[in-house]
Amino acid sequence: MKICLVGSSGGHLAHLYMLQPIWRNNEHFWVTFPKEDAKSLLKGQKTYYCYYPTNRNFVNLIRNTILAVKILTKERPDLIISSGAAVAVPFFYVGKLLRAKTIYIEVFDRMDRPTLTGRLVHPVTDRFIVQWEEMKKVYKHAINLGSIF
Protein backbone atom coordinates (compact mmCIF):
# COMPACT_ATOMS: atom_id res chain seq x y z
CA MET A 1 0.00 0.00 0.00
CA LYS A 2 1.26 3.47 -0.86
CA ILE A 3 0.29 6.27 1.53
CA CYS A 4 0.30 10.04 1.01
CA LEU A 5 0.49 12.01 4.26
CA VAL A 6 -0.56 15.60 3.66
CA GLY A 7 -0.70 18.43 6.16
CA SER A 8 0.65 21.80 7.09
CA SER A 9 3.71 22.00 9.28
CA GLY A 10 3.51 22.36 13.03
CA GLY A 11 0.81 20.54 14.97
CA HIS A 12 -0.87 19.01 11.92
CA LEU A 13 2.40 17.45 10.83
CA ALA A 14 3.09 16.28 14.39
CA HIS A 15 -0.30 14.53 14.41
CA LEU A 16 0.52 12.68 11.21
CA TYR A 17 3.98 11.76 12.41
CA MET A 18 2.47 10.19 15.53
CA LEU A 19 0.71 7.73 13.23
CA GLN A 20 4.08 6.15 12.46
CA PRO A 21 2.89 2.59 13.23
CA ILE A 22 0.48 2.96 10.29
CA TRP A 23 2.84 4.37 7.68
CA ARG A 24 6.36 3.27 8.59
CA ASN A 25 6.11 -0.21 7.04
CA ASN A 26 4.34 1.04 3.91
CA GLU A 27 5.66 2.98 0.97
CA HIS A 28 4.77 6.59 1.77
CA PHE A 29 5.46 10.20 0.97
CA TRP A 30 4.72 13.55 2.57
CA VAL A 31 3.22 16.82 1.35
CA THR A 32 3.79 19.77 3.66
CA PHE A 33 5.17 23.29 3.93
CA PRO A 34 8.89 23.91 3.39
CA LYS A 35 9.41 25.11 6.96
CA GLU A 36 12.28 24.18 9.26
CA ASP A 37 10.24 21.92 11.57
CA ALA A 38 9.03 19.87 8.60
CA LYS A 39 12.47 19.70 6.98
CA SER A 40 13.99 18.52 10.25
CA LEU A 41 11.30 15.98 11.13
CA LEU A 42 11.08 14.50 7.63
CA LYS A 43 14.78 14.49 6.80
CA GLY A 44 15.57 11.52 4.59
CA GLN A 45 11.92 10.84 3.71
CA LYS A 46 10.27 11.47 0.36
CA THR A 47 8.69 14.89 0.75
CA TYR A 48 6.97 17.30 -1.60
CA TYR A 49 6.62 20.90 -0.55
CA CYS A 50 3.42 22.80 -1.19
CA TYR A 51 2.60 26.49 -1.31
CA TYR A 52 1.62 28.48 1.77
CA PRO A 53 -0.09 30.29 3.34
CA THR A 54 -3.14 28.18 2.52
CA ASN A 55 -5.94 29.42 4.76
CA ARG A 56 -8.32 31.50 2.69
CA ASN A 57 -5.65 32.07 0.05
CA PHE A 58 -7.25 31.47 -3.37
CA VAL A 59 -4.02 31.79 -5.36
CA ASN A 60 -2.27 29.12 -3.29
CA LEU A 61 -5.37 26.92 -3.46
CA ILE A 62 -5.05 26.96 -7.26
CA ARG A 63 -1.28 26.41 -7.09
CA ASN A 64 -1.71 23.50 -4.65
CA THR A 65 -4.46 21.98 -6.82
CA ILE A 66 -2.08 21.95 -9.78
CA LEU A 67 0.59 20.49 -7.50
CA ALA A 68 -1.86 17.83 -6.28
CA VAL A 69 -2.60 16.78 -9.86
CA LYS A 70 1.12 16.48 -10.65
CA ILE A 71 2.11 14.65 -7.46
CA LEU A 72 -0.87 12.31 -7.24
CA THR A 73 -0.80 11.29 -10.91
CA LYS A 74 2.92 10.56 -10.55
CA GLU A 75 2.77 8.75 -7.18
CA ARG A 76 -0.68 7.11 -7.40
CA PRO A 77 -1.19 6.55 -3.66
CA ASP A 78 -3.76 4.04 -2.47
CA LEU A 79 -4.52 6.09 0.62
CA ILE A 80 -4.32 9.79 1.52
CA ILE A 81 -4.27 10.71 5.21
CA SER A 82 -4.49 14.24 6.59
CA SER A 83 -5.13 16.07 9.83
CA GLY A 84 -5.33 19.44 8.06
CA ALA A 85 -5.09 22.15 7.37
CA ALA A 86 -6.21 23.69 4.06
CA VAL A 87 -3.58 21.96 1.91
CA ALA A 88 -5.59 18.76 2.43
CA VAL A 89 -8.50 20.08 0.36
CA PRO A 90 -7.01 19.88 -3.15
CA PHE A 91 -5.25 16.60 -2.37
CA PHE A 92 -8.46 14.96 -1.15
CA TYR A 93 -10.52 16.07 -4.16
CA VAL A 94 -7.88 15.20 -6.74
CA GLY A 95 -7.18 11.96 -4.87
CA LYS A 96 -10.83 10.93 -5.05
CA LEU A 97 -10.82 11.53 -8.82
CA LEU A 98 -7.85 9.15 -8.99
CA ARG A 99 -9.69 6.58 -6.82
CA ALA A 100 -7.52 6.92 -3.72
CA LYS A 101 -9.09 6.22 -0.34
CA THR A 102 -9.05 9.14 2.10
CA ILE A 103 -8.86 9.43 5.86
CA TYR A 104 -9.22 12.77 7.59
CA ILE A 105 -8.45 13.26 11.28
CA GLU A 106 -10.10 16.33 12.78
CA VAL A 107 -7.76 18.22 15.07
CA PHE A 108 -7.66 17.57 18.81
CA ASP A 109 -8.48 21.12 19.86
CA ARG A 110 -11.93 21.05 18.23
CA MET A 111 -14.46 19.59 20.62
CA ASP A 112 -17.79 20.96 19.45
CA ARG A 113 -17.50 22.76 16.12
CA PRO A 114 -15.95 21.89 12.76
CA THR A 115 -12.85 23.32 11.17
CA LEU A 116 -13.17 24.87 7.71
CA THR A 117 -10.95 22.14 6.25
CA GLY A 118 -13.01 19.45 7.95
CA ARG A 119 -16.21 20.85 6.44
CA LEU A 120 -14.63 21.04 2.98
CA VAL A 121 -13.17 17.51 2.88
CA HIS A 122 -16.00 15.74 4.72
CA PRO A 123 -17.99 15.01 1.52
CA VAL A 124 -15.07 13.13 -0.09
CA THR A 125 -13.61 11.43 2.96
CA ASP A 126 -13.90 7.66 3.27
CA ARG A 127 -13.14 7.65 7.00
CA PHE A 128 -13.62 10.80 9.04
CA ILE A 129 -12.01 10.47 12.44
CA VAL A 130 -12.68 12.70 15.44
CA GLN A 131 -10.93 12.73 18.77
CA TRP A 132 -13.89 13.72 20.96
CA GLU A 133 -17.26 12.00 21.27
CA GLU A 134 -19.03 15.38 21.02
CA MET A 135 -17.70 15.81 17.47
CA LYS A 136 -19.82 12.90 16.25
CA LYS A 137 -22.76 15.31 16.54
CA VAL A 138 -20.95 17.74 14.23
CA TYR A 139 -19.90 15.25 11.52
CA LYS A 140 -22.28 12.54 10.39
CA HIS A 141 -20.63 9.12 10.11
CA ALA A 142 -17.52 10.24 12.03
CA ILE A 143 -15.59 7.67 14.00
CA ASN A 144 -14.26 8.62 17.43
CA LEU A 145 -10.92 6.90 18.03
CA GLY A 146 -10.01 9.11 20.96
CA SER A 147 -6.88 11.17 21.31
CA ILE A 148 -3.87 10.55 19.11
CA PHE A 149 -1.71 12.02 21.86
Residue pairs with C-beta under 8 A, 6 or more apart in sequence:
1 26
1 27
1 78
1 79
2 26
2 27
2 28
2 29
2 75
2 76
2 77
2 78
2 79
3 22
3 23
3 26
3 27
3 28
3 29
3 77
3 78
3 79
3 80
3 81
4 28
4 29
4 30
4 31
4 71
4 72
4 75
4 77
4 79
4 80
4 81
4 91
4 95
4 100
5 16
5 19
5 23
5 28
5 29
5 30
5 31
5 81
5 82
6 30
6 31
6 32
6 50
6 80
6 81
6 82
6 87
6 88
6 91
7 13
7 15
7 16
7 31
7 32
7 82
7 83
7 84
7 85
7 87
7 88
8 32
8 33
8 52
8 54
8 84
8 85
8 86
8 87
9 32
9 33
9 35
9 37
9 38
10 35
10 37
11 107
12 82
12 83
12 84
12 85
12 107
13 32
13 37
13 38
13 41
14 41
15 83
15 105
15 107
15 108
15 148
16 30
16 81
16 82
16 83
17 41
18 148
18 149
19 81
19 148
22 81
23 81
28 45
28 46
29 45
29 46
29 47
29 48
29 75
29 77
30 38
30 42
30 45
30 46
30 47
30 48
31 47
31 48
31 49
31 50
31 67
31 71
31 87
31 91
32 38
32 42
32 47
32 49
32 50
32 87
33 49
33 50
33 52
33 87
34 49
38 47
38 49
48 67
48 71
50 64
50 67
50 87
51 60
51 63
51 64
51 67
52 60
52 87
53 60
54 60
54 61
54 64
54 85
54 86
54 87
55 85
55 86
55 116
56 86
57 86
61 86
61 89
61 90
64 87
64 90
64 91
65 90
65 93
65 94
67 90
68 90
68 91
68 93
68 94
68 95
69 94
71 91
72 80
72 91
72 94
72 95
72 98
72 100
73 98
76 98
76 100
77 95
77 100
78 100
78 101
79 100
79 101
79 102
79 103
80 91
80 92
80 95
80 100
80 101
80 102
80 103
81 102
81 103
81 104
81 105
82 88
82 91
82 92
82 102
82 103
82 104
82 105
82 121
83 104
83 105
83 106
83 107
84 104
84 106
84 107
84 115
84 117
84 118
85 115
85 117
86 116
86 117
88 104
88 117
88 121
89 117
89 120
89 121
92 102
92 104
92 121
92 124
92 125
93 121
93 124
95 102
96 102
96 124
101 126
101 127
102 121
102 124
102 125
102 126
102 127
103 125
103 126
103 127
103 128
103 129
104 118
104 121
104 122
104 125
104 127
104 128
104 129
105 129
105 130
105 131
105 148
106 114
106 115
106 118
106 128
106 129
106 130
106 131
106 135
106 139
106 142
107 115
107 131
108 131
108 132
108 147
108 148
108 149
110 118
110 132
110 135
111 132
111 134
111 135
112 132
112 134
112 135
112 137
112 138
113 138
114 122
114 135
114 138
114 139
118 128
118 139
122 128
122 139
127 143
128 139
128 141
128 142
128 143
129 142
129 143
129 144
129 145
130 136
130 138
130 139
130 142
130 143
130 144
130 145
131 144
131 145
131 146
131 147
131 148
132 144
133 144
135 142
135 144
136 142
136 144
